[in-house]
Amino acid sequence: MTRRITMAAAVAAVAFSPVAAGAVTSPELNDQDRTFLVQAHQANLAEIQAGKAAGEAVTDEVRELGAMLVRDHTTLDRAVEREADQAGVDLPDAPNPQQRAALAQVKAKSGEDFDQAWVASQITGHRQTLAAIDEQLRDGASAEVKKVASDARPVVQMHLDTLLRADEAH
């Protein structure tokens, strides 16, 4: 009798498990994966806010760069949020304190000083984001989180290259 109950319980456990039911299970994440998702989300939020702030720029070039950042980082962040949600990683609601302080310093300027400070700040931010992406690709465990990083890398590199060209032009 005990054997039948145990066998029935085992069959029921398998039949009603999330895997048997076809549910997606969270991938095994290491600390690097979790850290990357949080950092990438905060970087995206910072770039979106900075892109919106570029609407105050003197030059069309900086305003256009800002619009590109809003568009691209909104798209990139959707992938980060989707993966974090599937993996059960809680994301913050705002950029980190350093990112907020950097944007506040830029916003305190006006005219050409604003434009130059904005480009310089974005170069720094995009270099930091590329370093975080490369660290994820090297040290992450989750194939899904690595894909988010891999997909973001060419976009962030293109932004950096464009910002560097803008910086050289001034």
C-alpha positions, 0 to 999 in steps of 0.5 A, a space after each residue: 500500500 505504501 509503495 502504491 501511494 509513493 508511486 502515485 505521489 511521484 507520478 502526480 508530482 511529475 505530471 503537475 510539475 511546471 516542466 511537465 505542464 510546459 511552463 518556462 522555468 527560470 534559467 540558472 543565474 549567477 551573481 554576474 547575470 543578476 548584476 548585469 540585468 540591474 546595471 543594464 536596466 539602470 544604464 538604459 533608464 539613464 540614457 533615456 533620461 539623458 536623451 530626453 534632456 538633449 531636447 534642450 541642446 543648442 545643436 540639431 546634432 545633439 538633439 538628434 543623438 538624444 532622440 536616437 538614445 531614447 528610441 534605442 535604449 527603450 528597445 534595449 530595455 524591453 529585452 532587459 525587463 523581459 529577461 529579468 521578469 522571466 528570471 525573477 530579478 527585481 529591477 530598480 525604478 531609477 538610474 543609480 546615484 552616479 548616473 543621476 548626478 552626472 545628468 544633473 551636472 549636465 542639465 545645470 549647463 546651458 548653450 554650447 556648454 550643455 551640448 559639450 557636457 552632454 556628449 562627454 557624459 554620454 561617451 563615458 556612460 556608453 564606455 561603462 555600458 560596453 565594459 558591463 556588456 563585455 563582463 557579462 559575455 565573459 562571466 555570465 552563466 545564463 545563455 538568455 542574459 548573455 544573448 541580451 548583452 550580445 544583442 545590445 553590444 552593437 547598438 551601444 558600440 554604434 552609439 559610442 562611435 557616433 558620440 565620438 564623431 560628434 565630439 571630434 567635430 566640436 
